[in-house]
Amino acid sequence: MPRRIDILDCVGCGTCDRVCIVGCITKDENKKRIINEDACVDCGACQLACPKKCIYEK
């Protein structure tokens, strides 16, 4: 199952984006991160790296 980001808790730090091995995380107009679920390989690196712990399994 791909990961999801709780947009309300995301502070836009970009840590998840930097550790994503497939580059499926982008930022929106508010610098919050969004995961392209079709491209996510479910490695969990973003979830482990997130300092706010706002990434979870779908």
C-alpha positions in Angstrom: 0.0 0.0 0.0 1.4 3.4 -0.9 2.0 6.0 1.9 0.0 9.1 2.5 0.8 12.4 4.1 -1.5 14.1 6.6 -1.5 17.5 5.0 -2.6 19.2 8.2 0.4 18.0 10.1 3.0 18.5 7.3 5.2 21.5 7.8 6.8 21.4 4.4 10.3 20.6 5.5 11.1 18.4 2.5 12.8 15.6 4.4 10.5 13.0 2.8 11.1 14.4 -0.6 14.9 14.1 -0.2 14.8 10.5 0.9 12.3 9.2 -1.6 14.1 6.7 -3.8 11.7 7.1 -6.8 11.0 10.8 -6.6 7.2 10.5 -6.1 6.9 13.3 -3.6 6.2 16.8 -4.8 5.2 20.0 -3.1 2.0 22.0 -3.5 1.5 25.8 -3.6 1.8 25.9 0.2 5.1 23.8 0.2 3.2 20.9 1.8 4.3 17.5 0.4 2.1 15.2 -1.7 2.8 11.6 -2.6 2.0 10.3 -6.1 0.5 7.0 -5.0 0.8 5.5 -8.5 4.6 5.9 -8.4 5.1 5.0 -4.7 6.9 1.7 -4.3 6.0 1.5 -0.6 9.6 1.4 0.7 8.7 3.4 3.9 11.8 5.6 3.8 9.7 8.8 3.8 7.7 7.6 6.8 10.8 6.8 8.8 12.5 10.1 7.9 9.5 12.4 8.6 10.3 14.5 11.8 6.6 15.3 12.3 5.5 11.6 11.8 2.7 12.7 9.5 3.2 10.0 6.9 1.3 6.7 7.2 0.3 3.6 5.3 -2.9 3.9 3.3 
